[in-house]
Amino acid sequence: MSDYTPPLRDIRFVMEHIADLDQISATELFGHADPDTIHDVLAEVGRFMAEVVAPTNRDGDTIGASWHEDGSVTLPDSFKTAYEKWVASGFGAMPFDPDYGGAGFPWISAIAVQEMLTSANMALSLCPLLTQGAIDAIHAHGSDDQRAAYLPKMMTGEWSGTMNLTEPQAGSDVGAVTTKAEPRGDGSWAITGQKIFITWGEHDVADNIIHLVLARTPDSPPGTKGISMFVVPKFLIGSDGSLGDRNTASCISIEHKLGIHGSPTCVMSYDGAIGWLVGGEHEGMRNMFTMMNNARLSVGLEGLSLSERAYQQALQYAQDREQGRAIGAPAGTSSPIIEHPDVRRMLMTQRAWIDGMRALVYTNAGALDRADSARSAGDADGARHWQEFADLLIPLTKGLCTDVGTEMTSLALQIHGGMGYVEETGAAQHYRDARIAPIYEGTNGIQAADLVGRKLGMRSGGVVTDLLDEFDARADALDAADDMGAFGERLRAAVVDARAATEHLLQTAPNDPRSLLGGSTPYLRLLGTTVCAGLLAKGALAADVDDEFNATKRASARFFGEQILPTVSGLLPSITASADALYELDPTQLTTR
Ligand SMILES: Cc1cc2nc3c(=O)[nH]c(=O)nc-3n(C[C@H](O)[C@H](O)[C@H](O)COP(=O)(O)OP(=O)(O)OC[C@H]3O[C@@H](n4cnc5c(N)ncnc54)[C@H](O)[C@@H]3O)c2cc1C
């Protein structure tokens, strides 16, 4: 089984040359988190992930989570030990409010922690990820008492958190939730209903589990407008913070899944469980939206993290495995498969996409930090600018990186040949684990709809076109560089397509929503890939050309521009086509005869 090497230099490169960490650290809000401090901490985090967490990944897959008749769920022993050490490390608290025990570091630094944690063990990483979502919700919308009661222990990880939206009839359509909340007369509520697919809904690695549950209060209006959010702890908490009685929230089964076996996916039954309203009545859906950006960013990151881990393993295999004679190698010898052009193609494709995804994810996180710091400095224009930019990138990060994550883990498996298809090498685990990310936290179809339905129209398309203008300027600079080949030309061509698609969709939106949505997924791919290329161009142009490591980054950026970016040039017709072709056959005609 291969080890995991934290890609610290790659992360540093993106933070320095693409996501402008220095500018984030120069703001008043994040002034205490200077780049050197952040990189020192990340070096420690990397060591922790490689030594403590990465070795547990296989146990997650082969032992997995186990459900027991008494409703308990147990994880492999190695998970418990690693989680205990994670709590002791304090790394999880980095981005949170110092008033409750966090370090107040920028989100971009927390994303680096999360990248390494997810590469090391995605199934385990989901416990802190869901906790983070619950922390954000309570912090943003909870009362002072709720914050004081829950946040400190959630920030350390002693207590974990969950997000309970999904029910059998309410998946993408969260407005169809039927779980009920009845007032108990003392300010608390009785929550009754069943939730499915609840990640880390029950487990034995933390002392308490703080469930956030969407439910309907009596006589609430139908749809999303009638949904409220409740906090429902597994163990009720005394006024002195001690754990009291077990609440009537239980796990009645866990799912058997394609991947992430070490992440319990629970069917949760709430049987008059005691909960408290978080935020106002009927504000549940709106409040959920405030933390969706971070959650979607973190799930997009999973595509990057698993691609990185799978790539490292594939690279090792390609160097070790000998088959055939490479072109130009002496007769009678056999060569490592890394010498064959097609294997090089697969490796370079992974490497370039990993760089592109990392550029996108960290830029997105940095934009959220810039929006926060502008808001805290009272700079309304700056806050709006950065928030719009971050909002545009969110569906690209979530949709593109998770789709590409499945493709890159598949390529890594392909490099292993038959040994990739058998479980022994572990290549298959990354592929199976990656497959969930395009599905949860809003399927990628929903991300594409968000992109064309909400994001594209910001400033009448101005947020997109400002970015494309920047890329045009960068294409000119690439032309002037000695070692960027046709990257500038290809970037300019992609921008032309992205502009045409954007203009078309903006015109289509008001009168033909079906065609708008019909073209949304190819549009996300076209725009997302162009954005990755534009960001890689920024890094390539900013990096010192004489540095050996930077040269590898420039080569991979050029490969992206010359060989990956052109793959989206054929998408324009499917974006601009009318949806008529999608509906030409009615459902009965789609039936196989
Ligand atoms: C392993 C795992 C962990 C999960 N963890 C959690 C969790 O912790 N908490 C939680 O609340 N939920 C969780 N979920 C649920 C997850 O968020 C949902 O599965 C997801 O939102 C999709 O809902 P669905 O499965 O009902 O699919 P459906 O909504 O039935 O969608 C089926 C297909 O139809 C498409 N579709 C549906 N509606 C539209 C539309 N309006 N426009 C375009 N396409 C559409 C979808 O894109 C998809 O391809 C988890 C799921 C899994 C499998």
The ligand as an SDF file (V2000), in Angstrom:
LIG
                    3D

 53 58  0  0  0  0  0  0  0  0999 V2000
  -23.2150    8.6950    1.0920 C   0  0  0  0  0  0  0  0  0  0  0  0
  -24.2160    9.7890    1.2160 C   0  0  0  0  0  0  0  0  0  0  0  0
  -24.0900   10.7180    2.2330 C   0  0  0  0  0  0  0  0  0  0  0  0
  -25.0590   11.7300    2.3740 C   0  0  0  0  0  0  0  0  0  0  0  0
  -24.9860   12.5810    3.4520 N   0  0  0  0  0  0  0  0  0  0  0  0
  -26.0350   13.4000    3.7180 C   0  0  0  0  0  0  0  0  0  0  0  0
  -26.1120   14.1320    4.9410 C   0  0  0  0  0  0  0  0  0  0  0  0
  -25.2060   14.0920    5.7680 O   0  0  0  0  0  0  0  0  0  0  0  0
  -27.2230   14.8840    5.1720 N   0  0  0  0  0  0  0  0  0  0  0  0
  -28.2480   14.9650    4.2970 C   0  0  0  0  0  0  0  0  0  0  0  0
  -29.2250   15.6360    4.5780 O   0  0  0  0  0  0  0  0  0  0  0  0
  -28.2130   14.2740    3.1200 N   0  0  0  0  0  0  0  0  0  0  0  0
  -27.1390   13.5020    2.8230 C   0  0  0  0  0  0  0  0  0  0  0  0
  -27.0960   12.7820    1.6450 N   0  0  0  0  0  0  0  0  0  0  0  0
  -28.1920   12.9180    0.7000 C   0  0  0  0  0  0  0  0  0  0  0  0
  -27.7590   13.6170   -0.5640 C   0  0  0  0  0  0  0  0  0  0  0  0
  -27.5420   14.9800   -0.3230 O   0  0  0  0  0  0  0  0  0  0  0  0
  -28.8380   13.3450   -1.6220 C   0  0  0  0  0  0  0  0  0  0  0  0
  -28.6590   11.9940   -2.0190 O   0  0  0  0  0  0  0  0  0  0  0  0
  -28.7660   14.2680   -2.7920 C   0  0  0  0  0  0  0  0  0  0  0  0
  -29.1370   15.5590   -2.4070 O   0  0  0  0  0  0  0  0  0  0  0  0
  -29.6660   13.8430   -3.9440 C   0  0  0  0  0  0  0  0  0  0  0  0
  -30.9530   13.5280   -3.5160 O   0  0  0  0  0  0  0  0  0  0  0  0
  -31.6020   12.1310   -3.9670 P   0  0  0  0  0  0  0  0  0  0  0  0
  -30.6300   11.0500   -3.6060 O   0  0  0  0  0  0  0  0  0  0  0  0
  -32.9510   12.0360   -3.4070 O   0  0  0  0  0  0  0  0  0  0  0  0
  -31.6490   12.2060   -5.5280 O   0  0  0  0  0  0  0  0  0  0  0  0
  -32.8330   12.8630   -6.3940 P   0  0  0  0  0  0  0  0  0  0  0  0
  -33.1440   14.2120   -5.8730 O   0  0  0  0  0  0  0  0  0  0  0  0
  -33.9340   11.8880   -6.5090 O   0  0  0  0  0  0  0  0  0  0  0  0
  -32.1050   13.0280   -7.8020 O   0  0  0  0  0  0  0  0  0  0  0  0
  -31.9790   11.9580   -8.7440 C   0  0  0  0  0  0  0  0  0  0  0  0
  -31.4000   12.5380  -10.0290 C   0  0  0  0  0  0  0  0  0  0  0  0
  -32.3040   13.5410  -10.5370 O   0  0  0  0  0  0  0  0  0  0  0  0
  -31.6340   14.7790  -10.6930 C   0  0  0  0  0  0  0  0  0  0  0  0
  -32.5210   15.8740  -10.3050 N   0  0  0  0  0  0  0  0  0  0  0  0
  -33.4030   15.8990   -9.2880 C   0  0  0  0  0  0  0  0  0  0  0  0
  -34.0300   17.0870   -9.2590 N   0  0  0  0  0  0  0  0  0  0  0  0
  -33.5040   17.8330  -10.2370 C   0  0  0  0  0  0  0  0  0  0  0  0
  -33.7290   19.1660  -10.7120 C   0  0  0  0  0  0  0  0  0  0  0  0
  -34.5990   19.9760  -10.1260 N   0  0  0  0  0  0  0  0  0  0  0  0
  -33.0010   19.5960  -11.7720 N   0  0  0  0  0  0  0  0  0  0  0  0
  -32.0900   18.8010  -12.3720 C   0  0  0  0  0  0  0  0  0  0  0  0
  -31.8570   17.5330  -11.9650 N   0  0  0  0  0  0  0  0  0  0  0  0
  -32.5370   17.0570  -10.9180 C   0  0  0  0  0  0  0  0  0  0  0  0
  -30.4160   14.7090   -9.7770 C   0  0  0  0  0  0  0  0  0  0  0  0
  -29.3740   15.5470  -10.2410 O   0  0  0  0  0  0  0  0  0  0  0  0
  -30.0530   13.2370   -9.8460 C   0  0  0  0  0  0  0  0  0  0  0  0
  -29.2440   12.9920  -10.9480 O   0  0  0  0  0  0  0  0  0  0  0  0
  -26.1180   11.8090    1.4550 C   0  0  0  0  0  0  0  0  0  0  0  0
  -26.2170   10.8790    0.4160 C   0  0  0  0  0  0  0  0  0  0  0  0
  -25.2980    9.8750    0.3060 C   0  0  0  0  0  0  0  0  0  0  0  0
  -25.4770    8.8530   -0.7970 C   0  0  0  0  0  0  0  0  0  0  0  0
  1  2  1  0
  2  3  1  0
  2 52  2  0
  3  4  2  0
  4  5  1  0
  4 50  1  0
  5  6  2  0
  6  7  1  0
  6 13  1  0
  7  8  2  0
  7  9  1  0
  9 10  1  0
 10 11  2  0
 10 12  1  0
 12 13  2  0
 13 14  1  0
 14 15  1  0
 14 50  1  0
 15 16  1  0
 16 17  1  0
 16 18  1  0
 18 19  1  0
 18 20  1  0
 20 21  1  0
 20 22  1  0
 22 23  1  0
 23 24  1  0
 24 25  2  0
 24 26  1  0
 24 27  1  0
 27 28  1  0
 28 29  2  0
 28 30  1  0
 28 31  1  0
 31 32  1  0
 32 33  1  0
 33 34  1  0
 33 48  1  0
 34 35  1  0
 35 36  1  0
 35 46  1  0
 36 37  1  0
 36 45  1  0
 37 38  2  0
 38 39  1  0
 39 40  1  0
 39 45  2  0
 40 41  1  0
 40 42  2  0
 42 43  1  0
 43 44  2  0
 44 45  1  0
 46 47  1  0
 46 48  1  0
 48 49  1  0
 50 51  2  0
 51 52  1  0
 52 53  1  0
M  END
$$$$
